[in-house]
Amino acid sequence: MGSILAGIGSFSFEEPRFLGPPLRPEPFDAPLPDLLVSFGARILGERGARDALGAPLADGYLRLLEEAAPILEAVQADPWLVHSDFNGKNLVLAREFDG
């Protein structure tokens, strides 16, 4: 999995962009730290998330995002492709036919 993520990260672009639908590069409309916080606030403010997590935990996650967001300033100008939501739900595994 590490080599796959490294392969993804080997692709670069002329400038940082989001890959929006249908995989067209789109410019950021705000600094990256602000985008992280606004995205988190939107998701954590939705009723489903607040009901599932409970308001104290949802608010705690938002505070964590607000505290961590400035770290992104160091990489916001880097034009490398990243997998922004790499996790177990995005893995597809299969046994090889040879065992």
C-alpha positions as CSV (number, residue, x, y, z in Angstrom):
1,M,0.0,0.0,0.0
2,G,2.9,2.3,0.7
3,S,4.3,1.9,-2.7
4,I,0.9,2.7,-4.3
5,L,0.6,5.9,-2.2
6,A,4.2,6.8,-3.2
7,G,3.3,6.2,-6.8
8,I,0.3,8.5,-6.5
9,G,2.5,11.1,-4.9
10,S,5.0,11.0,-7.8
11,F,2.6,12.9,-10.0
12,S,3.0,16.7,-10.0
13,F,1.2,19.6,-11.6
14,E,2.2,23.1,-12.5
15,E,0.3,24.5,-9.5
16,P,-1.8,23.1,-6.6
17,R,-5.3,22.3,-7.5
18,F,-8.2,20.0,-6.5
19,L,-9.2,17.3,-8.8
20,G,-12.9,17.9,-9.1
21,P,-15.5,16.0,-11.1
22,P,-14.9,14.6,-13.6
23,L,-11.2,14.7,-12.5
24,R,-10.6,18.2,-13.9
25,P,-8.1,20.3,-11.9
26,E,-9.8,23.2,-10.1
27,P,-8.1,26.1,-8.3
28,F,-8.4,26.5,-4.6
29,D,-11.0,29.1,-3.6
30,A,-9.3,29.8,-0.2
31,P,-6.1,28.9,1.5
32,L,-5.7,25.2,2.3
33,P,-6.0,25.6,6.1
34,D,-9.2,27.5,5.7
35,L,-10.6,24.9,3.3
36,L,-9.9,22.1,5.9
37,V,-11.7,24.0,8.7
38,S,-14.7,25.0,6.5
39,F,-15.1,21.4,5.2
40,G,-14.9,20.0,8.7
41,A,-17.4,22.6,10.0
42,R,-19.8,21.8,7.2
43,I,-19.6,18.0,7.8
44,L,-19.5,18.1,11.6
45,G,-22.4,20.6,11.6
46,E,-24.7,18.3,9.7
47,R,-27.4,16.7,11.8
48,G,-26.4,13.2,10.9
49,A,-22.8,13.7,12.1
50,R,-23.9,15.5,15.2
51,D,-26.4,12.9,16.1
52,A,-23.9,10.0,15.4
53,L,-21.0,11.6,17.3
54,G,-22.8,13.8,19.8
55,A,-22.3,17.5,20.0
56,P,-19.4,17.5,22.4
57,L,-17.4,15.1,20.3
58,A,-18.3,16.8,17.0
59,D,-17.2,20.2,18.5
60,G,-14.0,18.6,19.8
61,Y,-13.2,17.3,16.3
62,L,-13.8,20.8,14.9
63,R,-11.5,22.3,17.5
64,L,-8.8,19.7,16.6
65,L,-9.1,20.7,12.9
66,E,-8.8,24.4,13.8
67,E,-5.7,23.7,15.8
68,A,-4.1,21.4,13.2
69,A,-5.0,23.5,10.1
70,P,-2.0,25.8,10.2
71,I,0.3,22.8,9.6
72,L,-1.1,22.8,6.0
73,E,0.6,26.1,5.3
74,A,3.9,24.3,4.9
75,V,2.5,22.2,2.0
76,Q,-0.2,24.3,0.4
77,A,2.0,25.4,-2.5
78,D,3.2,21.8,-3.2
79,P,1.6,20.6,-6.5
80,W,1.7,16.9,-5.8
81,L,-1.1,14.4,-6.3
82,V,-2.3,12.9,-2.9
83,H,-5.1,10.5,-2.0
84,S,-7.0,12.7,0.4
85,D,-9.1,10.1,2.1
86,F,-7.0,6.9,2.1
87,N,-8.5,4.5,4.6
88,G,-9.7,0.9,5.0
89,K,-13.0,1.7,3.2
90,N,-11.0,2.6,0.1
91,L,-9.1,-0.7,-0.1
92,V,-10.0,-3.6,-2.4
93,L,-8.1,-6.8,-1.6
94,A,-8.2,-10.1,-3.4
95,R,-6.3,-13.4,-3.2
96,E,-4.0,-14.1,-6.0
97,F,-4.9,-17.1,-8.2
98,D,-1.5,-18.7,-7.4
99,G,-2.2,-18.8,-3.7
